[in-house]
Amino acid sequence: MQKAILKTGNVTAVNNQGSNSFTLQTPSMIIQFRLKPLKTDILALANEIYGDLVPKVNFHDGFPLPVYSSKVIPGQVHMFQPFSKEFPLEREKTTVTELSLFIARAAFFEQPKANAKNDSWTNTAPEMLHRLVQNNTLKVYAPELFEVICRLQHQVHLLESLPRVLTHHDLSQVNILVSDAGKITGVIDFDEAGVEAFGMCIWGLYECFFGSMEAGKWSLYHEMPVLANAFWESLWANIPPSLKREEAEKAVKVSLSIGVLNRYFIEGMVDEIDLSKRVHRESLEYAKGILPRIWE
């Protein structure tokens, strides 16, 4: 079946499979079998904003499952790029700078606030923060993190000052393709994107580009100040003039923080943290390592 679609016999499974799809590839094409149809309106908006950086997909009917194909994006998934003993600072600096341009571009395509779903990260932020400050296990296991969250509860109103933009909820290294020099060649998996306050996707920079998890402990790279400065300076230099840094910086940090909380407070952690569960321990470690750093 897949050979008929791709018109070739040279078909292999990709190394990095998604949880809701099975993906095959040839040297020039990708074919994906999904459990449910793609959100074509979201993909069309992503194509409008980002052009060829987001692959255009073609639907193939007549199969038991939804089947889609697209052209192969050049480059490789960032997660699979080799890291030598010496940190590749210039390459990573190139990537984070290009990510700043990618993120900034969405702000030129502001979306109506009504397009944000009721269960969006933005609209559920006040309720989530309220539940977190009632979480006694969080206060015990991560007091520094708890203090930041308490302050966020008094700052969450700043989200209203930010434009609503198309937001990739998983802008991490598994969905970013780059060249050997670190230039971004594509961003995939936009199907679960949604409309959020600007800046919510920046959590991926902190998790994947500014630090790493080693032996259950998340820590910043020594090169993080250089990378973070390159990212933020480029971001503020390339967003619409209406978003002035001196007026919007705190609001963007609030938005970024809400993104971090949604990324890591999963599987019941908003209400109770159970350190006997590995996913709770690791997620809390990420949150403890990242969220306070945003506000330093």
C-alpha beads as a LAMMPS data file, in Angstrom:
LAMMPS data file: protein, C-alpha beads

296 atoms
295 bonds

1 atom types
1 bond types

-500.0 500.0 xlo xhi
-500.0 500.0 ylo yhi
-500.0 500.0 zlo zhi

Masses

1 110.0

Atoms # bond

1 1 1 0.000 0.000 0.000
2 1 1 2.652 2.505 1.048
3 1 1 4.736 1.590 -1.993
4 1 1 1.807 2.434 -4.253
5 1 1 1.495 5.877 -2.655
6 1 1 5.208 6.598 -2.761
7 1 1 5.781 4.896 -6.118
8 1 1 8.948 3.265 -4.825
9 1 1 10.115 0.101 -3.123
10 1 1 12.745 1.858 -0.989
11 1 1 10.577 2.382 2.104
12 1 1 11.840 2.369 5.703
13 1 1 10.389 3.277 9.103
14 1 1 11.689 6.482 10.690
15 1 1 13.647 6.216 13.939
16 1 1 11.557 8.708 15.901
17 1 1 7.936 7.464 15.874
18 1 1 5.072 9.503 17.338
19 1 1 2.562 8.210 19.868
20 1 1 -0.415 8.709 17.520
21 1 1 1.101 7.748 14.180
22 1 1 3.380 5.384 12.286
23 1 1 5.740 7.036 9.812
24 1 1 7.633 5.652 6.828
25 1 1 10.046 7.387 4.489
26 1 1 11.858 7.198 1.182
27 1 1 14.735 9.466 0.140
28 1 1 12.209 12.071 -1.040
29 1 1 8.824 11.385 0.605
30 1 1 7.229 10.780 4.008
31 1 1 4.074 8.700 4.524
32 1 1 2.196 8.704 7.812
33 1 1 -0.584 6.467 9.128
34 1 1 -2.523 8.188 11.911
35 1 1 -5.095 7.159 14.502
36 1 1 -7.149 10.284 13.771
37 1 1 -7.217 12.869 10.968
38 1 1 -4.886 15.849 10.987
39 1 1 -6.261 19.300 11.776
40 1 1 -6.003 20.741 8.299
41 1 1 -6.991 24.260 9.393
42 1 1 -4.056 24.413 11.821
43 1 1 -1.663 23.059 9.199
44 1 1 -2.896 25.571 6.630
45 1 1 -2.276 28.415 9.085
46 1 1 1.199 27.070 9.855
47 1 1 1.981 26.945 6.124
48 1 1 0.733 30.513 5.730
49 1 1 2.987 31.752 8.526
50 1 1 6.096 29.650 7.988
51 1 1 5.994 28.628 4.339
52 1 1 8.248 25.717 3.427
53 1 1 9.595 25.360 6.976
54 1 1 6.394 23.449 7.757
55 1 1 5.776 20.507 5.391
56 1 1 2.609 20.581 3.300
57 1 1 0.672 17.335 3.598
58 1 1 -1.490 15.441 1.110
59 1 1 -4.383 13.251 2.239
60 1 1 -4.890 9.799 0.671
61 1 1 -8.404 8.395 1.059
62 1 1 -9.581 4.815 0.672
63 1 1 -7.650 3.388 3.636
64 1 1 -8.895 2.150 7.042
65 1 1 -6.755 4.784 8.804
66 1 1 -6.077 8.401 7.779
67 1 1 -3.000 8.396 5.533
68 1 1 -0.915 11.450 4.624
69 1 1 2.217 12.110 2.630
70 1 1 4.637 15.015 2.321
71 1 1 8.042 15.818 0.903
72 1 1 11.105 15.073 3.004
73 1 1 12.561 18.140 4.700
74 1 1 16.343 18.371 4.313
75 1 1 18.501 18.190 7.413
76 1 1 18.167 16.012 10.486
77 1 1 16.200 16.077 13.717
78 1 1 18.155 18.191 16.203
79 1 1 18.065 15.423 18.806
80 1 1 20.165 13.226 16.514
81 1 1 22.865 15.811 15.827
82 1 1 26.265 14.673 17.102
83 1 1 27.677 16.408 20.179
84 1 1 31.451 16.303 20.450
85 1 1 33.314 16.614 23.753
86 1 1 33.681 20.314 23.059
87 1 1 30.302 22.054 23.164
88 1 1 29.345 23.167 19.602
89 1 1 28.644 26.742 20.685
90 1 1 28.540 28.407 17.271
91 1 1 26.256 25.740 15.823
92 1 1 23.851 25.904 18.770
93 1 1 23.961 29.694 18.778
94 1 1 22.908 29.622 15.135
95 1 1 20.004 27.304 15.954
96 1 1 18.653 29.300 18.901
97 1 1 18.920 32.527 16.907
98 1 1 16.950 30.974 14.063
99 1 1 14.396 29.682 16.556
100 1 1 13.943 33.241 17.789
101 1 1 13.061 34.292 14.235
102 1 1 10.668 31.358 13.922
103 1 1 8.893 32.230 17.171
104 1 1 8.845 35.957 16.416
105 1 1 7.224 35.400 13.033
106 1 1 3.991 34.155 14.599
107 1 1 3.490 37.561 16.224
108 1 1 3.011 39.093 12.766
109 1 1 -0.040 36.831 12.295
110 1 1 -2.109 37.713 15.355
111 1 1 -5.163 35.511 15.883
112 1 1 -8.519 36.462 17.445
113 1 1 -8.637 35.731 21.169
114 1 1 -11.843 33.801 20.520
115 1 1 -9.791 31.271 18.527
116 1 1 -8.074 30.071 21.698
117 1 1 -9.900 26.989 22.968
118 1 1 -11.475 26.950 26.407
119 1 1 -8.921 24.337 27.487
120 1 1 -5.950 26.196 26.003
121 1 1 -2.916 26.770 28.208
122 1 1 -3.717 30.475 28.198
123 1 1 -7.351 30.225 29.235
124 1 1 -6.725 27.586 31.899
125 1 1 -3.697 29.354 33.421
126 1 1 -5.518 31.067 36.340
127 1 1 -7.214 27.830 37.411
128 1 1 -3.992 25.839 37.097
129 1 1 -2.083 28.320 39.258
130 1 1 -4.862 28.293 41.857
131 1 1 -4.642 24.509 42.115
132 1 1 -0.849 24.570 42.291
133 1 1 -0.751 26.970 45.230
134 1 1 -3.121 24.579 47.054
135 1 1 -0.724 21.679 46.397
136 1 1 0.957 20.944 49.738
137 1 1 3.268 18.324 48.238
138 1 1 4.660 20.950 45.857
139 1 1 5.321 23.289 48.778
140 1 1 7.203 20.535 50.625
141 1 1 9.196 19.041 47.735
142 1 1 10.014 22.238 45.833
143 1 1 9.678 25.356 48.022
144 1 1 11.647 27.599 45.632
145 1 1 9.419 26.528 42.766
146 1 1 6.336 27.023 44.926
147 1 1 7.356 30.632 45.626
148 1 1 7.698 31.367 41.911
149 1 1 4.250 29.894 41.263
150 1 1 2.722 32.012 44.034
151 1 1 4.139 35.126 42.368
152 1 1 2.846 33.981 38.995
153 1 1 -0.663 33.830 40.387
154 1 1 -0.493 37.609 40.854
155 1 1 1.014 38.173 37.392
156 1 1 -1.095 35.888 35.225
157 1 1 -3.339 38.798 34.203
158 1 1 -0.424 40.041 32.080
159 1 1 -1.259 37.341 29.520
160 1 1 -4.139 39.560 28.427
161 1 1 -1.654 42.138 27.147
162 1 1 -0.032 39.706 24.699
163 1 1 -1.185 38.879 21.167
164 1 1 -2.705 35.458 20.551
165 1 1 -0.620 33.500 18.075
166 1 1 -0.370 30.023 16.584
167 1 1 1.711 28.113 19.128
168 1 1 3.522 24.800 18.751
169 1 1 2.977 23.034 22.085
170 1 1 6.029 20.796 21.609
171 1 1 8.697 23.030 20.075
172 1 1 11.475 20.723 21.237
173 1 1 14.455 19.093 19.589
174 1 1 12.429 16.076 18.426
175 1 1 10.377 18.340 16.134
176 1 1 13.091 20.704 14.866
177 1 1 15.179 19.814 11.815
178 1 1 18.530 21.490 11.258
179 1 1 21.443 21.532 8.841
180 1 1 24.963 20.516 9.858
181 1 1 25.663 24.204 10.481
182 1 1 22.664 24.517 12.802
183 1 1 20.303 26.374 10.486
184 1 1 16.656 25.397 10.862
185 1 1 15.377 23.516 7.826
186 1 1 11.934 22.600 9.135
187 1 1 9.553 22.182 12.067
188 1 1 7.198 19.207 12.183
189 1 1 4.226 17.935 14.217
190 1 1 2.133 21.088 14.076
191 1 1 -1.114 19.134 14.280
192 1 1 -1.545 19.678 18.026
193 1 1 -0.670 23.372 17.854
194 1 1 -3.193 25.921 19.053
195 1 1 -3.780 29.600 19.695
196 1 1 -2.043 30.847 22.842
197 1 1 -0.538 34.011 24.288
198 1 1 2.753 34.858 22.575
199 1 1 5.812 33.202 24.125
200 1 1 4.336 30.020 25.543
201 1 1 6.399 27.723 23.302
202 1 1 9.764 29.088 24.497
203 1 1 9.976 26.408 27.203
204 1 1 11.527 24.167 24.525
205 1 1 14.606 26.398 24.370
206 1 1 15.274 25.940 28.068
207 1 1 14.721 22.185 28.068
208 1 1 16.587 21.308 24.890
209 1 1 19.084 24.088 24.155
210 1 1 20.001 25.780 27.434
211 1 1 20.491 22.690 29.595
212 1 1 20.093 18.932 29.845
213 1 1 19.013 16.114 32.142
214 1 1 21.838 13.856 33.311
215 1 1 21.372 11.034 35.829
216 1 1 18.044 12.438 36.970
217 1 1 19.381 15.976 37.486
218 1 1 18.617 18.878 35.148
219 1 1 21.286 21.567 34.910
220 1 1 22.148 24.528 32.725
221 1 1 24.952 24.354 30.204
222 1 1 27.929 26.554 31.022
223 1 1 27.251 28.173 27.647
224 1 1 23.642 28.976 28.571
225 1 1 24.206 32.744 29.149
226 1 1 25.628 33.147 25.640
227 1 1 22.849 31.106 24.049
228 1 1 20.064 32.765 26.034
229 1 1 21.374 36.237 25.260
230 1 1 21.554 35.420 21.537
231 1 1 17.997 34.112 21.588
232 1 1 16.387 36.947 23.532
233 1 1 18.236 39.761 21.769
234 1 1 17.224 38.357 18.389
235 1 1 13.635 37.742 19.483
236 1 1 13.072 41.295 20.700
237 1 1 14.755 42.707 17.610
238 1 1 12.456 40.809 15.252
239 1 1 8.954 41.001 16.726
240 1 1 6.369 43.603 15.649
241 1 1 7.103 47.172 16.832
242 1 1 3.913 47.103 18.906
243 1 1 5.561 44.563 21.257
244 1 1 8.101 46.778 22.989
245 1 1 10.538 44.943 25.229
246 1 1 10.268 47.375 28.117
247 1 1 6.492 46.917 28.157
248 1 1 6.069 43.256 27.225
249 1 1 9.088 41.447 28.688
250 1 1 7.460 40.526 32.003
251 1 1 4.290 39.358 30.251
252 1 1 6.316 37.138 27.895
253 1 1 8.121 35.624 30.892
254 1 1 4.733 34.883 32.450
255 1 1 3.625 33.223 29.214
256 1 1 6.850 31.213 29.046
257 1 1 6.343 30.168 32.670
258 1 1 2.818 28.934 31.952
259 1 1 4.274 26.912 29.088
260 1 1 6.789 25.356 31.487
261 1 1 4.064 24.433 33.980
262 1 1 1.933 22.791 31.301
263 1 1 4.942 20.900 29.992
264 1 1 5.974 19.381 33.312
265 1 1 2.975 19.259 35.639
266 1 1 1.394 16.181 34.128
267 1 1 -0.382 13.001 35.222
268 1 1 -1.997 14.459 38.327
269 1 1 0.973 16.557 39.486
270 1 1 -1.028 19.793 39.548
271 1 1 -2.878 18.523 42.628
272 1 1 -0.433 16.056 44.174
273 1 1 3.162 15.011 43.538
274 1 1 4.053 11.373 44.161
275 1 1 7.831 10.926 44.213
276 1 1 7.437 7.148 44.018
277 1 1 6.500 7.706 40.368
278 1 1 9.436 8.217 38.031
279 1 1 7.537 10.552 35.716
280 1 1 6.691 12.781 38.694
281 1 1 10.308 12.852 39.901
282 1 1 11.735 13.691 36.477
283 1 1 9.063 16.235 35.585
284 1 1 9.518 18.005 38.909
285 1 1 13.273 18.066 38.365
286 1 1 12.810 19.788 35.004
287 1 1 10.417 22.332 36.499
288 1 1 12.713 23.027 39.478
289 1 1 15.657 23.528 37.165
290 1 1 13.964 25.700 34.563
291 1 1 11.211 27.865 36.029
292 1 1 13.289 29.826 38.588
293 1 1 15.976 30.470 35.950
294 1 1 13.469 32.348 33.809
295 1 1 13.122 34.992 36.517
296 1 1 16.795 35.471 37.400

Bonds

1 1 1 2
2 1 2 3
3 1 3 4
4 1 4 5
5 1 5 6
6 1 6 7
7 1 7 8
8 1 8 9
9 1 9 10
10 1 10 11
11 1 11 12
12 1 12 13
13 1 13 14
14 1 14 15
15 1 15 16
16 1 16 17
17 1 17 18
18 1 18 19
19 1 19 20
20 1 20 21
21 1 21 22
22 1 22 23
23 1 23 24
24 1 24 25
25 1 25 26
26 1 26 27
27 1 27 28
28 1 28 29
29 1 29 30
30 1 30 31
31 1 31 32
32 1 32 33
33 1 33 34
34 1 34 35
35 1 35 36
36 1 36 37
37 1 37 38
38 1 38 39
39 1 39 40
40 1 40 41
41 1 41 42
42 1 42 43
43 1 43 44
44 1 44 45
45 1 45 46
46 1 46 47
47 1 47 48
48 1 48 49
49 1 49 50
50 1 50 51
51 1 51 52
52 1 52 53
53 1 53 54
54 1 54 55
55 1 55 56
56 1 56 57
57 1 57 58
58 1 58 59
59 1 59 60
60 1 60 61
61 1 61 62
62 1 62 63
63 1 63 64
64 1 64 65
65 1 65 66
66 1 66 67
67 1 67 68
68 1 68 69
69 1 69 70
70 1 70 71
71 1 71 72
72 1 72 73
73 1 73 74
74 1 74 75
75 1 75 76
76 1 76 77
77 1 77 78
78 1 78 79
79 1 79 80
80 1 80 81
81 1 81 82
82 1 82 83
83 1 83 84
84 1 84 85
85 1 85 86
86 1 86 87
87 1 87 88
88 1 88 89
89 1 89 90
90 1 90 91
91 1 91 92
92 1 92 93
93 1 93 94
94 1 94 95
95 1 95 96
96 1 96 97
97 1 97 98
98 1 98 99
99 1 99 100
100 1 100 101
101 1 101 102
102 1 102 103
103 1 103 104
104 1 104 105
105 1 105 106
106 1 106 107
107 1 107 108
108 1 108 109
109 1 109 110
110 1 110 111
111 1 111 112
112 1 112 113
113 1 113 114
114 1 114 115
115 1 115 116
116 1 116 117
117 1 117 118
118 1 118 119
119 1 119 120
120 1 120 121
121 1 121 122
122 1 122 123
123 1 123 124
124 1 124 125
125 1 125 126
126 1 126 127
127 1 127 128
128 1 128 129
129 1 129 130
130 1 130 131
131 1 131 132
132 1 132 133
133 1 133 134
134 1 134 135
135 1 135 136
136 1 136 137
137 1 137 138
138 1 138 139
139 1 139 140
140 1 140 141
141 1 141 142
142 1 142 143
143 1 143 144
144 1 144 145
145 1 145 146
146 1 146 147
147 1 147 148
148 1 148 149
149 1 149 150
150 1 150 151
151 1 151 152
152 1 152 153
153 1 153 154
154 1 154 155
155 1 155 156
156 1 156 157
157 1 157 158
158 1 158 159
159 1 159 160
160 1 160 161
161 1 161 162
162 1 162 163
163 1 163 164
164 1 164 165
165 1 165 166
166 1 166 167
167 1 167 168
168 1 168 169
169 1 169 170
170 1 170 171
171 1 171 172
172 1 172 173
173 1 173 174
174 1 174 175
175 1 175 176
176 1 176 177
177 1 177 178
178 1 178 179
179 1 179 180
180 1 180 181
181 1 181 182
182 1 182 183
183 1 183 184
184 1 184 185
185 1 185 186
186 1 186 187
187 1 187 188
188 1 188 189
189 1 189 190
190 1 190 191
191 1 191 192
192 1 192 193
193 1 193 194
194 1 194 195
195 1 195 196
196 1 196 197
197 1 197 198
198 1 198 199
199 1 199 200
200 1 200 201
201 1 201 202
202 1 202 203
203 1 203 204
204 1 204 205
205 1 205 206
206 1 206 207
207 1 207 208
208 1 208 209
209 1 209 210
210 1 210 211
211 1 211 212
212 1 212 213
213 1 213 214
214 1 214 215
215 1 215 216
216 1 216 217
217 1 217 218
218 1 218 219
219 1 219 220
220 1 220 221
221 1 221 222
222 1 222 223
223 1 223 224
224 1 224 225
225 1 225 226
226 1 226 227
227 1 227 228
228 1 228 229
229 1 229 230
230 1 230 231
231 1 231 232
232 1 232 233
233 1 233 234
234 1 234 235
235 1 235 236
236 1 236 237
237 1 237 238
238 1 238 239
239 1 239 240
240 1 240 241
241 1 241 242
242 1 242 243
243 1 243 244
244 1 244 245
245 1 245 246
246 1 246 247
247 1 247 248
248 1 248 249
249 1 249 250
250 1 250 251
251 1 251 252
252 1 252 253
253 1 253 254
254 1 254 255
255 1 255 256
256 1 256 257
257 1 257 258
258 1 258 259
259 1 259 260
260 1 260 261
261 1 261 262
262 1 262 263
263 1 263 264
264 1 264 265
265 1 265 266
266 1 266 267
267 1 267 268
268 1 268 269
269 1 269 270
270 1 270 271
271 1 271 272
272 1 272 273
273 1 273 274
274 1 274 275
275 1 275 276
276 1 276 277
277 1 277 278
278 1 278 279
279 1 279 280
280 1 280 281
281 1 281 282
282 1 282 283
283 1 283 284
284 1 284 285
285 1 285 286
286 1 286 287
287 1 287 288
288 1 288 289
289 1 289 290
290 1 290 291
291 1 291 292
292 1 292 293
293 1 293 294
294 1 294 295
295 1 295 296
